[in-house]
Amino acid sequence: MLAIRLPDDIETRLAALADQTGRTKTFYAREAILTHLEDLEDYYLAAQIVSDIRKGAEKTYSSEDVRASLGLDN
């Protein structure tokens, strides 16, 4: 369970959207959190990979190396 306080302007917008669409404010709050959470997870995963690459923990390959390994260097 999560309880959050929203500024009046956001609460008003959320209530208007819910009334207009017949959905609940909870539905839209959940959708917004899930979307943002997925974006944040992707961001931190990418940041970790970049960090690992900079530390030498991940090997990188040039497009030429990949093409050659696949026999596409014609």
C-alpha positions in Angstrom: 0.0 0.0 0.0 1.2 3.5 -0.8 -0.3 6.8 0.1 1.0 10.0 -1.6 0.0 13.6 -1.3 -0.3 15.4 -4.6 -0.3 19.2 -5.2 -3.8 20.5 -5.8 -3.1 21.2 -9.5 -2.0 17.6 -10.2 -4.9 16.2 -8.1 -7.3 18.3 -10.2 -5.8 17.1 -13.5 -5.8 13.5 -12.3 -9.4 13.7 -11.2 -10.5 15.3 -14.4 -8.8 12.6 -16.5 -10.4 9.9 -14.4 -13.9 11.5 -14.7 -13.4 12.0 -18.5 -12.3 8.4 -19.1 -14.3 6.5 -16.5 -11.1 5.1 -15.0 -10.0 5.5 -11.4 -7.3 7.9 -10.2 -5.6 4.8 -8.8 -5.4 3.3 -12.3 -3.6 6.3 -13.7 -1.3 6.6 -10.8 -0.4 3.0 -11.1 0.2 3.3 -14.9 2.4 6.4 -14.4 4.5 4.7 -11.7 4.9 1.6 -13.8 6.0 3.5 -16.9 8.4 5.7 -15.0 9.7 2.7 -13.1 10.5 0.8 -16.3 12.3 3.9 -17.7 14.3 4.2 -14.5 15.2 0.5 -14.5 16.4 0.8 -18.1 18.4 3.9 -17.3 20.2 2.4 -14.3 20.9 -0.9 -16.2 22.4 1.1 -19.1 24.4 3.2 -16.7 25.8 0.1 -15.0 26.8 -1.4 -18.3 28.6 1.8 -19.3 30.3 1.8 -16.0 31.4 -1.8 -16.5 32.7 -1.0 -20.0 34.8 1.9 -18.6 36.2 -0.3 -15.9 37.1 -3.0 -18.5 34.7 -5.5 -17.1 32.7 -5.7 -20.4 34.3 -6.2 -23.8 33.2 -4.1 -26.7 33.3 -5.0 -30.3 33.5 -2.8 -33.3 31.1 -3.2 -36.2 34.0 -4.4 -38.3 34.9 -7.1 -35.8 31.3 -8.3 -35.7 30.9 -8.3 -39.4 34.2 -10.3 -39.8 33.2 -12.9 -37.2 29.9 -13.4 -39.0 31.7 -13.7 -42.4 30.1 -10.5 -43.6 33.3 -8.6 -44.4 33.0 -8.7 -48.1 
